[in-house]
């Protein structure tokens, strides 16, 4: 297994195009890079953070995926200051969230945390929506953030494609409402939590595949790659360019990000049948109206 130094990592980050004062979202699997020279494994996330900070400067903003999946899986309440990051997000995300200056989204689903001058604007708007207006993903798009994949191929950690699909309006995702409470440092936050999620019926055979999109971005010249240690740094300089390319792919194939065309059942949601004659709400809901006083 190859090793690498903190200086080599910083050089690679500069080489792919990360610049002082920029905004970057970092997905990571640090084991994919190998061992950092002269650094204990437990201290590697801190050293990686220092490399990013050296390149971005104090005027740069660093964001990481920071979801708390137990919220949706088990109905566990979420505290944006204290709930742990899902292990699948990696040790680097967990380290960034642990920083005292870090801020994190109120929505635990597809959560994002950040540090830097724009972290509050990106990661801590007053919304419980995962992908909606003023969500972290919406703000990353508005700031045209760079998207970095450290030690992991984009196809295996491409969370931004969820935002693209939700905004495009693909039929294999629906907007789900969650009622489990959310908190900030123990204080209840009065926000509804929503997230676009896949239909769970296994008969639909909905499964994600981002490999074609990764290859598409390479061909389009929108991905920069630099070797580091045992792995690579992949960098997409423009979230807006990635969004635009994803939309163009969806225009040609509505199920572009799926392994196969979902096998929906005619007459069942989301492939619902005829709705019949239009009935005004006052008649449709009249049996549910409270009795007149």
N, C-alpha and C positions, 0 to 999 in steps of 0.2 A: 504494500500500500504506500502510495506517495504521500509525502508530507508537504506542507506549505507554510509560509510565514505570514504574519499580519501585514507586512509591507507588500508581499506579493498579492495578497487579497486586495489591498487598497489600490495597487497598480491595475489589477484586473477590472475593478469597479470603474476606474477612470477610463480604461481602455474601451469599455463597452459604451461609455457615454454619460455616466452619472457625473453631475456637475455640482459645484458649490451653489447653495441656495435652491437646489431643486426639490421636488417632491417625488418620493419613490415608495412604492408598495413592495415589500419583500416577502416572498414565500421561501421557505428554507427547509432543507434536510441536511444539517451540518455533517452528519456521518458520511454523506455522499462526497464530501471534499477530502476525507481522510483526517489525518492528525495535524493540528497546528503546532508548529515547532516551538518548544519551550513553554507550552501552555498546558496546564492540567485540563482534562476533559470538562470538569465542572466549571472551569473559567473560560472555556472557549466562547460561549455566547457573549460574554462581556467583551472579549477581545475582538470578536466580529463586529459588535456594536461600535467599538472605538474606531475600527477601520472605516465603517460607514460614516461615522461622525467626522473623521479626518477628511473624507472626500466631500461630504455635504456641507461641512462647516456648521457653525451654530445657527446660521441663517437658513439651513436646509431642514426639511421635514421628513421624518422616517415613519412609515406606517407598516403594520403587520396584520395578517388575519388573526383574529382573537376570539373565535366562537366558543360558546359554552353549550355544548351539545346536550348535556343532561337536562337542559331546560325543556327541549322538545321531546327527548327520549323518555324521560321519567317524570316530567312535571316538576323539576326541582327549581325553586325560586332562584333568580339571578340577581347578583349585585355587581354592577359594572366596575366597582372598585376592588372587590374581593374574590369573586368567583374565579376559579382556575380556568386557564385556557385548555381546550380539548387537546389531549396528547398528540393527536394527529397533526396539529398545527406546528409542532416542533419546539425544541428547547429555546430557539432564538425568539420566537413569538412570546413564550412564557417569560423570558428575561425582560423584553421590552415592556410588557404589561406590568411587571414588578417595579419598574422605575417610578419613583415618587412623582415625577413630572408627567407621567403618561396619562392620557385620557382615552376613554373607551366608549363605544357606542352604547346607547340605552337598549338597543335591540340585541339580544344574545344570539340570534340567528344570523349567521354570516357576519358576525361582529368584526369590527376593525378597531385597532388601538394605534395611537401615534404619539410621537414626541417632536417638538419643534414649533416654530412660530405659527404654522397653519394647522396644527394638530386639533385645536379646539374647533376650528371652522369645519374641518373634515370629519372628525370622529365624535363630536359631542353636540351635534344639533339636537334640538328638542323634538325628537321623533322616535317612534318605536318601529318604524318600517325598515325592513332589511334592504329593499331596493328602490323605494319610492323617492319622491322629491325630498331633498336635503338629507337623504341617507348617506352614509360614508361612501358608498359606491357612486352615487350621484355626484358627490362633491369631488371625488377623485377624478371623475370624468370632467367636471367643470374646470378643475385645476390642471387638466391634461397631464396627470401624473405619469411617471415612468413605472413600469412593472418589472420587477427583478425576480428571478428564480435562482436560488443559490443551492447548488448541489442536487437539484431535482429538475427534471424536464418540465417544461410548461404544461404539456398534455396531462401530467399527473397531479397538477395543483392549480388548474386554471379557473380559479373562483370567479374571475371577471366575466366569464362566459355566462354565468347565472344571471348577472345584471343585464347582459346583452339580450338574453332570451326573454327575461321578464319584461324588459322595455319593448321588445318586438311584439310580444303577445303570443308565444307559442302555445298550442293547446295541451301539451303534456305537462304543463305547470299550472298550478292554480294558487290563488292568494289565500293563505290560511290564517285564521285569527287564533291567537293564543290568549288564554286568560290567567295563566300562572303569573303571580306578581313579579315586578322588577323593582330593584332598589339601587340607591347610590349611597354607599357608606351607611347602610342601615335605614335610610330614609325612603319611604315608599314613593315611587315615581308614577304619577297618574297618566300613564300612556298605554294605549292598546298596542300590542305587538303583532305584526303581520310579516309574513314571508312567503314568497313564491316557492312552492315545493312540488315534487313529483307525485302523481297519483300512485298509491301504494299497491293497487291490485296487480299481482304478479302476472295475471293473464294479459295485461297490456304490454308487458315486456319492454318497459321503459328503462333504458340504461344509457349512461353518458359515454361519449367517445370524443375526446378533443384532439386525438392524434392528427386527423386530417387538417384541423385548423392550425396546429403547430407547424405542419409542413407548408400550409398555405402562406403563413406569415413569413417563413423562411424564403420561399420563392418570391414573395413580394418585396423582399429586402427590408422588412420591418423588424427583424430580430437580429441582435448582435450576440455573438458567443465568444467567450474567452475561457481557456483552460485554467483551472486552479487546482493544485494538488491532484487528487484522484478523480476530480469531477470537473464541472464547468459552471460558469456564471452565464445565464441567459438574460438578455435585457430587451424589453420593448420600450422604446423611448417615449411613446405617445399613446395614452389610454384612448384618446379620441380616434386615432388611426385604427387601433385594435377594434374599437366599437364599430367604426364605419365598415371595416372589412367583415366583421361578424354579421352585420346587417345585410351586406351584399350576398354573403353566403346563404343566409336564411331566405333571402328573396328567391334564390334559385332552388332551395330545398328547405322546406319548413322544419324538417327533422335533421338538419345538418349536424347538430351536436349529439345526436342519438346513434347508438350502435345499429339500430334498424328502425324501420317505420313502426311505430307503436300499433299494436293490434287492438284498437278500440272496439267496443261492442255497439253496433247500431242500436239506437234507442236508449242507451245508457250514457250518463255524463262521463266524459265531455262530448260524446257524439250523440247528443240528445235528438229526439225525433220532433215531429210537428207539435206545435204548441196550441193549435186550434184558434178559435175566435178570440179576438182581443176583449178582455174584461177589465173595466176600470178598477183601480185599486179600491175605491170605496165599496164596490160590490164584491170584489175578490176577497177582501179581508173583513167583510161585515160581520161574519160569525166570530171574529176574534176581537171585535171592538168591545170596550167596557160597557156595561149597561148604563142607560141614560138615567140621570138623577132627577 
